[in-house]
């Protein structure tokens, strides 16, 4: 006969959740909370199950209930912070994170704080937080990527390229290669930019921005035929990019002329 002790229910629910049986885990927690309302372990676990299922508001209620009983649970604070960030309640998220870090200064909490500062638009604090993570974990791809993107947005192009090249040393996503392409393009390293955009497209072949920018840097190096192939792909992916393509083709040092808009459209559709 199954035990109804909270610890046993939590153990069974955790095993079910880890095995991918979310409904079973949820039912165990909900039934357990009927017998022991507000039990902090079960409330915390139920919050995690609901969060994994996308039920953010309900999850937040349960983790906050858990913290009423156990305010110094660092793991619950971290989950509460993630839920608050998802709901764009950044002040509350940062409050939970500062508490969690004071209790247990773990890497995961520092990364979550950097994400929260970043998403809240607190750029100087976010840059400082991501850079601090890199000081401790030099190969953290997310920290290098975000440091690079934020540096690029702040006009620090050479620094951005350094961070992004660091991020690209491992299995970086298409977004990192795209941002590296932007930085190299601004530095007029057109060959390097083209290589980065091609890698981004290889990883995500529907990335219209990378395809368009590839056309631009190929055009800048005088490879107009290759540029046109890239522009054709960009146009197929995003017809609304026609205006940008037309401007790029007619304003760059290496470009082309078309008698009218329809002739250019035909060339891109061909």
C-alpha angles and dihedrals in degrees: 000000000000116000118242094205111126093238092054093046090050091049092051093043091049091051090049092048093048089050091055095255096129096160091054092048091049093049092049092051094045092049090046092052090054088061096039109024114207094010100168100218093050093043090052093048093046089052090054091049092049092046090054088052093051096250094133103165094047090046091051091053092054097046091048088051089052091052092053087065098034109024093167097059103121094194092053090048090053092050091047089052092052091049092048091049091050088054090046092243091139099166091055091045092053091047091055091046095050089051092047092049091050089052098042118359097210129162094243092059093049091051091049090050091052090051091050094049089047095050091045089059094243092142103176092046092045092051091049091049095049091046090050090054090052090053088060101030106029094180097053102130096197093052093047092046095049092043088053095047094047092047090051092050088051091053096252093130101165092049089047091054091050093053094044094048086053091052091048093058091086134037094308122177124245091264091065093051091047092052090047088053090053092051094047091046091054088050088052091242090140097168091051091046091051091052091051094048091048090053090049090051091047089056096040113019095187094060098124095181092057092047092051093046090049087058091051096052092044089052090050090057092050096254094131097160091054090043091054091052089054092047091051090054092046090051092050091050094045118012089187088071090074093101093052091047092050091050092048093049095050101038105044124090089248108045145117141242130233126192093229144347094270093056090054091048089052091050091051092047094047 
